[in-house]
Amino acid sequence: MLKREKLRVKVKLVFVLLVVLLITAIGLEFLYFNFTSVSVISPLAKSKSSKLANLESELSRAKVVFSSVAVNSDGSFAVKLLDGGEVILSSKKDVGSQLSSLQLMLASLTIEGKKLKSFRFQV
């Protein structure tokens, strides 16, 4: 009978140790994931930002002075010009040809002393 009681005590002790280990592991996992910086990279976000980065570099190469560039819900690009105007570029057409047309328009408006308020390239 004495051996049975010792065995029960050992089983209870092992069970308590396993429960303590499990609780400790869960606690450490909680601390790790809540207090370490884990960055998640989304391919969708990357493709949008690379499109914006490409457009910004093309705008700079075309010497079009802009304050911001954003992607609209329909996929077109909204370019805010530094002088307050706004241009909507189509994502379905060649951006280079649109920028060439924009350069020509801005140059002729500058010669005439006018400012561009808003312009949208056809989709």
Secondary structure, DSSP 8 states (H G I E B T S, - for coil): -HHHHHHHHHHHHHHHHHHHHHHHHHHHHHHHHHHS------HHHHHHHHHHHHHHHHHHHTT--EEEEEE-TTS-EEEEETTS-EEEE-SSS-HHHHHHHHHHHHHHHHHHT----EEE---
